[in-house]
């Protein structure tokens, strides 16, 4: 998108669906309506014709590239000139033509092909008429000659189908110029046939019956038919479907005894212990909604979510209750260890389709996490679709990697249980990729969902597994990763699922073939979900035009918990929407002519960091609330792997190190900036807004400086173990050398970087560390002590098979000493 910092003219994104084969072009005669509209505002005079054509091209450029300030290059009698229009200040067609005329007269003359800053590398649009401007060698050129409209792309980055859409759009705009008093908002910026095609692409078949059920309906069927089939395994513990259902019933009964009513919210803080599934299903059986909480989140964030959701209690496992001082907690293990003869009330009737199923919190741009309310009906349709799409059945074994606090966990748990599959719980924050792969072999895992950044590390370990399908979600999927997958795991499906929490996990899906092709395709709408690529006024855009992705259908969330204003803004009402309202994703994309959606970034400050949805506004708010911090701006720039890395710029009297420590106590790890930079004053535009272009440049310099300080050899020249570890830290993160007590995580380290460090320690020192132990430390001195204690590599203990005796079932029988 064009902004105050972007070069002119507007860069047209590539619209290729396959490899470029050379120049492309299209031409068409102006329709009689367009001829009449052009004559109405130009009077047939050559210079006025050029002005009108440029004005029409500006409107089409604005719509196609999602910018309110399009920039173009026009070729007139004096040669090429660069100009920019602010369409927000223009009210009618007549005002647009006059504004365009004024902008052209004031614009500086550029040299041949516009050496004053216009596009020289394949993105801008040059406009000319043969009656005024000489031919040019622009990469993308729009010309009008004797009523014939031509579009030519010398580089071939815009395929003929897209040039045709642009040409028809220009024709439509010129036709509307017949009414100079027409409001600009009523000027049609695409041809009717192209809009009709786009509407059809976004409207899949609806399977209403799939949503007329609850999350428990298919699970209960499996329980009745296959009670002895293994349902879930976590470490040394296993539950059959019968055992799981009985355990969930005991949890539900305890909740009812505590006074839990339908619609109440119950927190779940169990991590990946075997108690997790009885807790989640028990909440649902009590007709309440579960609020999953991540053990890795700071305590104040956890307590804030619990208070915001109004949780009547929090179900905990192990010693996690200590993370919630003062909060009402219920130990799931204690409930399951209770005397089976204890007279507890029954869980009562099950939930209804329109009951609330869960509330999952996401990052909020205002600085406060937002609780997304999802009903059984909203998620049940997705579960039914996924069972069919992924070919899940009783022979499937599903690896459950994401934290329960993220909605991607929903996509593993409920489809697996609905299909009668085995669910294998693992903690990717505490298991190395080789450990995950070992678990997959041990349990013959057939299906796994993983974020691309983790899959890049996991893929080399997956030879010899029983995988049938890998789902990647949460981040854009690079073509290089697609190619590696199909090379290493031929025959294993690679599915990309796209969707926000507000649309019950998934909106579109795409099977990546061996040839990834250009761009970032995210597939077609799934059943019961309708997609629109929309203009700012929420009207549809044709294929090739970039706009915000809007979603509707049975999968939409009920809104945000205790956030009516946020809900109204994010879920606008519309008679055109299949469910009477849209969800505004804030994501940008465009339709390909074959019906696939291409993803091309965000329209706001939201990011995906290692699969986590992160709002820069929430990070900036947390930083600004710290004592001694007067202002904070967070910028994201690509690191060496192409993944976004956060850099925080601060006006503060505090040291960057103290700011990093303080914010790490307030935000999850994925939201803590990798670098904190103190500035005397944050650079700003005349408007007072932070100068995004300058700050982005500074952030790139920060990452380049860090990379330049990486030693060629990890720990080269270090005589002692602490120095060697510090050298390895520096080789992974860059920046200044690490002292003995410099914290790896406060210098930008995270769990995936920790995996790399552990690998290098093993290569250099012959010692394999446990990832969980490493994550509990932070300094070179502490890690060196861990290396000394570990001494030699130790093979991880083999995980039990699904047929092993269930430790938790013995707990249900009242044996408190049987826990593994």
N, C-alpha and C positions, 0 to 999 in steps of 0.2 A: 504494500500500500504506500501511496505517496503521503509524505508528511512534510513539516517545515524543514526537515533535515535532508530529504531525499533529493538526488540530482534530477534534473529535467532532461528530457521529457519523461512522462510516466513510463516505467519499464513494463512491457507486456510479458507476463509469465509465459513460459513454454506451454504449449497445448499439444504436446506430442503424446500419442498412445503407443507408438512404436519407434524404432530407430529412425532418425532423419535420413531421407533419401535424396535431398537436394531442394532447390527452390520450389515454393508452392504459390499458387495464385488462384484467383476466381474473378469472374466478372459477370455483371448483370445490367440490363437496361433499367433505368429508373422507372418505377411505376408511374402511371398518369397522376396519381395522387401526390407522389413525391415531386414530380415535375411542377405541379401546381403550387405546392408548398414552397419550393425553392424560388419560383417566380414571384410569389407573394411577398417574400421578404427581401428579394434582391432586385426586383424590377428588371431582371434580365441583364444587369450590368456586371461585367466580368469581376471587378474587385468585390462587389457585394456578394456575388456568387461564391467567391472564395471564402469570404467572412461567414456566410451561411453554412457552407460545407464544413468549415473548421468548427463552428458552433455545434453542428450535429455530431461531428466526430468527438468533440469534447464530452457531450452527453453519453455517447456510447462507450467511450473510454472510461468515464466515471462508473458506469454500470458494470462494465466487463472486468475492471480491476479493483472494484470496491474502494474507491477513493472519491472524496468530495472536492478535491483540488487537482483535477487532471492537468497534466502538462503535455504539450505537443510541440512539434516543429512544423511551421507552415512555410511554404515556398511561395513568395509573392514577387512583384516586379523588381524589388530591390534585393532579392535573394532570400535565403532561409532565415527565419527568425524563431526564437524560442519564447514561449509564453506559457502562463499558467492562469487558470481561472479558479475563483472560489465560488462554487455553485451555491453555497449556503447563503450568499448575499443576493442571489438573483431570484426574482419572483415569477416572471412570465417569459414567454418565448421572445417577445420584443426586447425585454430587458437583457436577455441572454445574448441576442444578436448585437445589441449596442455595447454590452460589456466585452464581447469578443472583439468587436471592431476597435474599441479603445485599447484593449490589451495588446492587439497586434500592432497598433500604431506606436505604443510605448515600448514594445519589446526590442531588445538589442539585436542587431543583425549578426548572425553567426557566419562563420566561414563555410567553405564547402563541406557538406555533410555535418555542419554544425559543430565546429571545434570548440564552441563556448560552453560545452557541458551537456549537449544532448546525447542521445544514445549512439555509441559507436561499437557496442558489443552485442547487438541483437535484440534490444527490447523496446525501443521507442517507436512512435508512429509519426510519419511525415504526411502532411496533407497538402495537395496542390490541385489546381485545375490547369488543363493544358492552355486555357486562354490567358493565364496570368503567369504561372511559374514554369521555369524550365525543368526538364527531367532531372532527377537526382538519383543518387545511388544509396538511398536509405534502405535499411534492412527490412522495415515494414512500411509500405507506402500505400496510401489511399489517394486515388486520382479520379477525376471526373472529366470526361472528354466526350462532347457531343451526346450527352445523355447516357453514356456508358460508364458505369461505376466499376473501377478495378481495385482489387487488393492484391498486393504481391509481397511475399516474404522471401527475401533472398537467402536467408539461412535455413529455411525449412523447419523452424521451431514451432511454427503455427501451421497445422495441417489444413488442407483445403476445406474440410467440413467446417472448421472454426472460422476461416475467412468468409465462408458463405454466411454463417450466422452473423458476423459483423456487418457484412454488406447488407443483408436484409434488415438489420437493426438501423443502420444509417438511413436506408430507404424509408422505414417506418417513422423515424424522427423527422425527416424532411417532410413527410406527408402531414404531420401534426403542426408543422410550421405555417400551414395555411391559416391558422388562427393565432395571430401575434399576441392576442390577449390571453391565450390559454396559460393557466398556471403551470409552472415547470413540473410540479409533482404529477400532473395529469398527462404529460408527454410520454407516450409509449416508447420504451427504449429497446424493444425486441419485437420481432414479427410474431403474430398470433400463432402460426403453425409451430414455431420453435417453442413457445411457451406451452402449448398443448402437449408437445413431445416431452418436455421436462416434467409436467404434471404426471404423465403416465409413468415415467421412469421412477418417480418417488412414491407410487401407490401400489404396493404388492397386494397379494391376496390376503384377506383377513380370515383367521381361524378363530372365530369368537368362542367356540366351545372350549378351546384350549385354555382360555382365561377364566372360565366359569368354574374354577376349582381353587383349592388352597395348596400351599406348599406341602401340607401333610397328606393330602388325598392319595397321591401315588405311592408315598412311602408306606402308608397304612396297608395298601394293597400288597406290597412286597412282604410286609411283616406277616400278613395272613397266609400268603402262599409259600414263603421261604423263611420261616422264623429261625432256622439253624444256619442260614447262609451268613458268612462273615460280612459285616457291614463297615467296620472302621477299625483301623489299627494305628496306634501311636506308640512308638518305641516298643516296649515289651508288652503293652496292653492291647487286647483285642476284644471287640464286642460283636456278637451276632446281631441280626436284625431284631430277633426277639428280645435279646438282652438290652439293646439300645432303646427299644420302645418301652420296655419295663422301667429302665432307668429314667427315661424322660418323663414317664408317668409319675415316678416318685418326686422328681423335681417339681413337676406341675402341681402335685398335691401339696408340697411344702409351700409353694407360692400362694396357692389358694388359701392355705391355713394362715398365711401371713396377712391375708386380706387383699391380695392382688385381684384387681377387677379387669374385665375386658377393656382393652385399649390402654392399660397402664404400660409404662416402659420399665424394663428390667435390664440393668447393665450386665454384661458378660465379660469378665476379665479372667480368662483361664489359660491364655496362651494356647499352645498346641497339645496340651495334656488330653488324655482320653476323656476327661470330664467335659471337654468342650462341646461335644455333640449332644450328650444328654442335657446339658445346660441350654443350648440353643433350642432343641426340640421341646424341652420342658416348658420353656417360656411360651412357645407357640401353642402347646397343648393347653396352657392356662389361658389362652385367648389374649395374651399380652404381646407386646412387641419387644424384641431384643435389641439392645444397644451395644454393639461390639466395641470393645476397648483394647487398644494395643499396649501390651506391657512395656514396649519401648518408648512410649510417650512420657514426657515429664509429668510429675505428679499434679502440678497445678492445672495442666491441660486436661488431665483425666477428671479431676474433681470439677472443673468448669463444665465439661460435657455432661457429667452426671447431674449437676445442678440444673443446667439448661434443659436437659431432657426430662427432669423431674422423676428420676428413677426411684421406684419404691424400694428397691434393694439392688445390690450388685452381687451376682453369682461369681465366686472366686474359686481358684484351685491352688493347692500347694500353699506357698507363703505369700502369694500375690496380694492378699488382704492388707499386708503391711504397706502397700503402695497407696492406700486410701485411708489415711487417718481421718477419723470423724465421719466417714461415709457409712451408711447402713450396708452391711455385707452379709452374705449367706454362703457358707462353705459347701460347695457341691459334694466334695468328698465326704463330709460329715453327714449330709443328707443321704448319700448312697450307702454309707456304713451303718446307718440306723437299723434298729431292730425291724426286720420285715413284718413282724406281727404288730408293730405300732399302728394304731388306728388313725390313719390319715384320711381326710376327705378325698374323694375321687377328683380327678382333674376337671370333671364337668364336661359339657359338650364342647366339641372342637370349634375352631375359628370358622368364620364365614369369609367368602371371597373378598368382601370389601373391608374386612378388619385390617388394622395396621399389622404388618409383619415385622418390620425392622426400621430403625432409625440409624443411619450411618452418617457420620460427620465428615465433612470435606473442608478444605481450606477456604477461608472467606476473605474477600477483598477488603472488607471493612476492618479486618484485624481480629475478628471473632469467627471460630469455626461454625459452619452451618450444618444443622441436622436435617438430612433428607428423609422424608417420611414415605415409605413404600408399602403399599397394600399387598395382600396375597394375590389379588387379581392381576396387579401390575407385573409381578414377577412370575406368576404361574405360566403365563403364555410363553415367556422366554425359556423356562425350564422344559416345557413340552417341545418347543422348537429345537433346543440344543440336544435333547435325547435323540431326536431323529437325525439332525444334521451331523452330529458327531458319531452316529451309529453306536450309541452306548447300550449295553445290555448286561446280563448277569455274568458274562465272562470278562467284562471290563474292569480294569483296576486304575483308579484315578489318583494321581499325585496331587495333594493339596498343599501348595507352596505359600500363597499370600497370607498375610495376617488376616485374622477374622475381622479386623477393623476396616478392611477395604472390600468394596463390593465385588471385586474379582473373586473373593473367597466364595461368594454366593454361587458363582458360575461353576465352581467345582462341587460344592457340598450337595446342593439340592438336585441337580441333574444326575449325579452319581447315585444318590439314594433313591431317586425316582425310578432309575433303571435297574435297581437291584445290584449295582456294582459294589466293589470294595473301594473304600476311601482310605487313602494312606496319608496321614497327617505328618508333615515335616516342618521344621523351623529353619527357613533359608537364611535367617539372620544369625544362626548359630551352627549351620552345617556348611562345610566347604563343598564346592561343586562335585568333587570326587565322592564325598559322603552322600550327596543327593543321588548321584549316579549309582552308587552302591545300593542305596535303598531301592532304587528303581529296578535294579537287577534282582534283588532279594525278593521283591514282591511282584515281579513280572509286570511292572506298570505299563499300561497301554495308552493312557491319555495324561497329558500334563499341560498346565497353563503357566506361562512364565513371561515376565517382561523381557523385551529384547536385550536390554543391557545385561541382565543376568544370563540370558540364553547364550549370549556370545561367549561367556565363560564356561557354561555348562556343556555346550555342544561337543567340544573335543573329548568329553568323558563318556559319551553315550553309546559307543560301540558295544554291541552285544546285548542291548536292551530289547525289550519286547514291544517297543513303542509302535503305535498305529497312527497317532495324531498328536501334534504339538500345536497348542493355541498360543499365539503371541498377542499381547494386548497391553495397553497403558502407555505406549510410546510408538512413534513412527518406526517402521521396519525398514532398515536400509537394504538396498539390493544386494550388497555384499553378503549380508547374513542369510538372505534367501538362497543365494547361490551355494554358500557353504553348507546349508542344511540339506539341499537336494544332492549335493556331492557326497556328503558323509552318510546321509540316511535316505537313500533312494527308496521310494515306495511309501515313506512316512508322510502323511498329509501335514501341511503347514497352513494353519488357518489364522487369519488376522481378524480379530473381533474389535470393533470400534463402538464405543458408547459411553455416555456419562452416567454417573450414579442416578441422576434425575430421570433417566429413562430405563430404569431397572436393568442395569448392567450392559446391555448390548442393543445397538440399533442397526448395524450393518455387519456383514461378514464377507470374507473373501478367501478363497483357496489360492495360495501362491503356487504357481507352477514353477518349473525349473528356470524359466526365463522371467526374471523379475520385471523387466521393462523399465521405462522411465517413470519418474514420479513416485507417489506414495498412494497407491490404490487402497481403499478401505472397503470396497465391495458394494453389495446391493442391500437394500433394506430387508430385514428379516420379517417373518410373518407378524402381522398385527402392528407393524411400525411403519409410519409414513414419513418421508423425508422431503424437505423443500430446501433448495438453495435459494436464499432470499436476499432481496435488496433491503436497504435500511428501513423502508416502510413495510417490510415483511411480504411484499409481493414477490411472485416467483421470478426467477431468472432462467434464461435458456441454457442449453448445453454450452460449456466453455466459459461462461461468465462466472467470476468468483464472487461468492456471497456467503453470508452466515448460514450455517446448517441449522434448520429448524426441525423439530421432531414432534410427532403426535401419534396417538394410538392408545391401546390399552396399557402399554408399558409405562406411561408417564407416572411419575411420583405424585403423591398427593400435595406436595409442596414442602416448604421448610418449617421445621418445628418452631413454634413461637415466632414466626417471621412473616406476617401477612404482607408487609410491604415488599420484602424480598421476593416472596412468592408471586405477587402481582406483577412485578417487573420481569421475572424470569419466565413466567407462564402466562403470557398474554392471551386473553380470550379472542376467539376468532370463529366466525361461522364457517370459514373455509377449512378449518382443521377438522380432521376426522373425529376427534374426541371433544371438539368445542374449544380447544386451547392448544397452543404451541408451547414447546420448551425451546428457549433461545440458548443454544449451546455455547455461543461465543467462538466456535471453531469456524474456520473458513474452508471452503471446498468448491469443487466444480464438477458438473456432470460430464462424463465422457459420452460420445454418441452411442457406445455399446451398452450404456446403462450402469457402468461402474462409477462410483464416486472417487474423486481424487482429493486427498487432504492436503491443505497448503498453509497450515499454521493457525495462529490465534488472532482474533481481532482486538484482544485486550492484553492485560499483563499476566495472564495465567500461563503456567508452565507445567510440564511433566518431568519430574526429577526421579529417575529410577522407578518409574511407574506411579509415583505419588503425584496427585494433583496439588499444585502449589500456586497460591496467589501471592504475587510480589507485594501486594498491599498489606497482607497479613504480616509478612516479614518486616516490612518498613514500619508498620505500626508497633510491632514488638520491639524493634530497635529504638524507635523514637520515645517509647515509654521508659527507657533506661535512664537513670539519673546521669546527668552530664552529657547526654546526647541531644543536641539541638535540632538536627535534621539528619535524615537517612534516605538514601535512594539505592535500590537494588537493581542490578543489571545482570542479564544472563548472556553469556557468550559461549560458543562451542569450545570444548576442551580438545585434547589430542585425538580422542575417539569420536568426536563429533557430538558428544552428549552435552546438554546445557550445564554450565558451571556458574554458580552465583557469586557475584562480587558486590559487596556492600560499600558504598561511599558515605562517609560520616563527617558531619561537623560536630566535633566532640572534644572535650578536654581529657577524656579517658584514653588509655592506651588501646590499640586494636585488640591486643590479647585479652584485656579485661572485658571488653565488649563481647568478644567471641565466647568467653566463659559464661558471661551472664545470659546471653541469648540462647546458648545451648541448654540452659536450665528451663527455658520457657517454650522452646519449639522442638518438634520432632527433628531427628537427625537430617532428614531429607530437605528441611527448610532452613538449616543453618548454612549461611554463606561459606564458601570455601576460602574466601579472602575478605578481610576487612581493611579498608583503606581510609586513612584520616586525611581530610582536605581542609584547608583554611576556609574555603567557601565552595559549595557545590555549584558548578557552572549552570547558569540558567539563561533561558531565552528572554527576549524583551517582554513577553507575556508573563514572565515569572515562573513558567514551568521549567523543570530540569531539562537541560540540554541533552536529550537522549543520545544524539549522534556523538557528541563529544565524550560523554560518559562511556558509551559503548567502545569507543576508540581507546579510552584509558583502561577499560577492563581488559581489552585484548592485549594491551601492553603489559598489564599485570600478569596475565597468563603466559605471555611470551617471556617475560623476565623470570618467572618461576621455572619455565621449561629450560631456559638457558642455564639455570643454576643446577640442573640435574647432573650429578656426576656420571661419567661414562660407565663406571663399574660400581655396582652397589657396595658401598662401604670401602671403596678403594683407599688404601693407605691407612685405614683405621687399625690401630694396634690392639685395641681392647674390644671386648664383646659389645659394650654399650656403644662405642663409636661405630662398630660395624652395623648394629641395628639402626642407629641414627642415619648412617649412610644409605641403608636400604629405604628408610622412610623418605629421605630426600630424593632418591632415585625414582620413587613412585609419585611423589607429590611435587617435587621441584621446590623452588624457593631457596631461602637461606638455609645453611646447614642446621641440622637439628642438634640442640644441646641435650644433655642427659634427661632434663626434666621438661622439654618442650612436648606439648601434647599433640599426638598424631591427629586426633579428631578435631581439635581446635584449629589446626592448620589446613583444614579442608578434607581430612580423611573421612571415609565412610565404609560401609560393610563390603562393597565390591572392591574398593581399593585395599581393604584389609586382606581380602582373598589373595590379591597380587603380592602383598607383603609376605604373607605366610608361605606362598610358593617360592619366593626368592630366599626366605630364611631356610626352607628345606633344601633348595639347591646349593646354597652357600655353606650352611652349617650342618646339614644332614639331620635336622630335627624338625618334625612335623608338629605344629602347634594346633590346639583346638581353637576353632574360630570363636566359640563362645567365650573361652578364657581370654582370648586376645581382645575381644570387644569390651571386656570388663576392665581393661587396662588403658594405656594411652601414651605413656612415655617410653623412651628407649631404655631407661633404667629399669622400669617395671617389666618390659618385655624381655630384656636380657636376663632378669631374675627368673622369669618363666622358662626361658630356654635352658637355664642351668638346672631348674627343677625337673624339666621334662627329660633332658639328657639324651634320650634316643627315641626315634620314631616308634609309635605304637599303633598297631592296626586297630581301627574302630571295632567295637564289639558287633557281631552280626545281629541285625534286627530280626525279630521273630516272624515267622510266617503266619498267615491268617488262620492256620489251623491250630496254633499253639493255644494252651489254656488261657483263658481271660483272667488277668489279674484283677481287673475291675469287677468282674462278676463275682469273684470271691469277696470283694469289698461289699457287694450287694448282699452277700450271705452273712455279713457281719464279722469278717475276719480283718481287724485293723492292722495286722502285721504283715499282710500279704502284698503290700504295694511294692512294685519294682523300682 
